[in-house]
Amino acid sequence: MSYDLAVWEGTPPADDVDGGVVYERLYQEFMEDEEFPPTPRIRVYAVALTERWAEMTGGATSEWGSLLDDASGPMIYLTMPYGRSRELSAEAARLAAEHGLVCYDPQWEHLRPADEKHEGARPSTGHKPG
């Protein structure tokens, strides 16, 4: 089981509903069909997140592969083990805010602010737009 987050460049959506609309559009445009090289901001974010997650997990994330494998254009789709999802997703959201990026939880269908204590993270249900 996994827990997923989407992070992208752009103006922060007004609310969770708008966030879902933007998420679905970006996912369809950048993640489903043709792959695009990650933008410089997404690359910087992925490097920072990789380093931070490695610190948090004692290097265990190195076996997951490159986060950039799940990045396309202005979007990155993060998948993390459910058992570590609270701490890892909180750090992903914090770093996204620090880098001026939007963080969205497709399972709960809501925006993830940097300071949110995400209680009750649940495993991915495979809720990818389609």
N, C-alpha and C positions, 0 to 999 in steps of 0.2 A: 504494500500500500504506500501511496505517496501523497504528499500535499503539494499543491502547485500555486505559484504566483506568476502574474504577468507584470512586467515593468516596461514602461515606454517613455519616450520623449513627447513633450507636448504640453499644452495648457491643461492644468488640472481640471477635470470634469467638475461640474457644479454639485453633483450628488452621486449616489450609488447607481441610480438608474442611468444617468448620463455616462457614468463610468462603464457600465455594462455595454452600452451602445458603442462607445469608442473602442472598448476591448474587442468586441465582436468584429467590428470593421477592420481594426488593425490585424487581428488574428487571421482573418480571411485574406487580407491583402498581403501580409508579409510572412505568415507561418504555414499556410496551407498549400500554396502553389509554388511559384518560383522563389528561390532563396536569394536574398540580397546580402551584400557584405554589411556587417554591423556598422552602424555609425560610430564616429569617434567617441561620443559620449557613452554609448552602450558598451564599447570596448573598455573604456576607463572604469565604468561601473563594474563590469564583469571581473576585471583584474582585482579591483578593490574588494569585491565580495568574495572572490576565490581566496584571497589572502586572509580575510577576516574569518571565513568559515573554516579554513585550515587551522587557524589559531584556536578557534572554539572547539574543534573536534579532534585536536591532536594529530592533524594531518589525514584523518579518515576520509575526507572529501576527495583526496587525490585519486581514489579509485572510481569516482563518479564520472570522470572525463571532464573535458573543458566545458565551462558554462557557455562559451561562445558557439558550441555546437548547436545550442538552442536559441541563438540570436539571429535575427534577420532584420536588416534596416534599422528602424528606430525602436525595435521591440526585442525583449528577451523573455523567454518562458522558462521559469525556474521550477524544477521538480526536486523535492527533498524527501528524505525518509520521514514517514509519519511520526515515528518515535522521537524525532528531534525537531519536529516542525515548529513548535512554539518558539524556541530560542532562535532557530535559524531564520524563520520567517520574520520575526521581530527585527533581527539584524538586517535582513534584506530590505525591509520597509524603511528602517532608519537610514541606511546607506542610500536608498533611492531618494529619499527626501534631501539628504545631504548633497546629492548630485543633481538636484533639481528635476528628478524624474517622478513619474506617476507610478504608484504600486497598487495593483488590483488583485483581489482574491476571487477567482472564478468559482470556487466551491460555495462560498457564502454570498457571492455576488455583491461585494462591497469594496470600497476603496480602503486601503490600508494606510492610515496615518503613521508617521514615524514613531509616535509615542504610545501607540495602542498596545495594550496587553491582550493579545488575541487568545482568549480562553475558548476552549472547545474546538480547536482546530480538528477538522475531520479529514479522513483520507479522501484522495481524489476519487471522484465518481466518473472520471473521464469526461467531465463537462467542458468540452472544447466546442466552440461554436460550430455549427454545421448545418 
